[in-house]
Amino acid sequence: MRRSLLAALALAAALAQAQPAQASPPLPRALASEMPMLRPLGEGRLRWFGLHVYDSSLWVPGEAWSLDRVFALDIRYAMNIRGRDLTQRSLEEMRRLGFTDPAKLRRWEEAMDRVFPDIRPGDRLVGVSIPGREARFYSQDRLLGAVPDPEFARAFFAIWLDERTSEPKLRARMLRLAE
């Protein structure tokens, strides 16, 4: 029994690595009509202990990603996740990456709680970084809201795109650094 459990855990850990995702579906209409220049750059699948959590893709206006240009991160979920849990996990990752100002984190927490919906399998959340201005969030075909704080946008998207991300293989796939 113990060997079976250890084998299952080892297999789950191996499967937890980022994997290729299925081809990116088109962006939500509300976003695609506003930013028709965005094209998919790379994509990946996140698994956690063997469970499919989400597929993600990075959309950029050219051939490469730049923090200084508009981009979109499209996440298509495969499981139920409460909006509040998305907020808390995002804050944990931001803190881990060095964003630790308590007043800012409180403001960002309130903003994410207002914007992030509860997620069901098949739902998508698309975050758009507009450098120097804000982060916008879309779900399915509507704008959920925006956080008009450029530092929030940097901190939020750093969760996936910073070199210190907790998911470096997923980052590499989205940035097309690994095939």
SULFEN-V98379 format. One line per field, one symbol per residue. ss: DSSP state (a for helix, b for strand, c for the rest). phi: phi as a letter, one per 20 degrees, with the letter a starting at -180 (. if undefined). A space follows every 50 residues. Layout:
BEGIN
ss->???
phi->???
END
This chain:
BEGIN
ss->caaaaaaaaaaaaaacccbcccccccccaaaaaaccccbbbbbbbbbbcc bbbbbbbbbbccccccccccbbbbbbbcccbcaaaaaaaaaaaaaacccc caaaaaaaaaaaaaacccbccccbbbbbbbcccbbbbbbccbbbbbbcca aaaaaaaaaaaccccccaaaaaaaccccc
phi->.fffffffffffffffffcfefgffgfgggeffecfffcfebbadddcln efeadcbddcebebebfecgbcddddedbfbfgffffffffgfffgeoec fgffffffffffgfefefdcgnfccddcedgmcaddccclcbfeqcdebg fggfffffgddffegfcfffgfffelebd
END
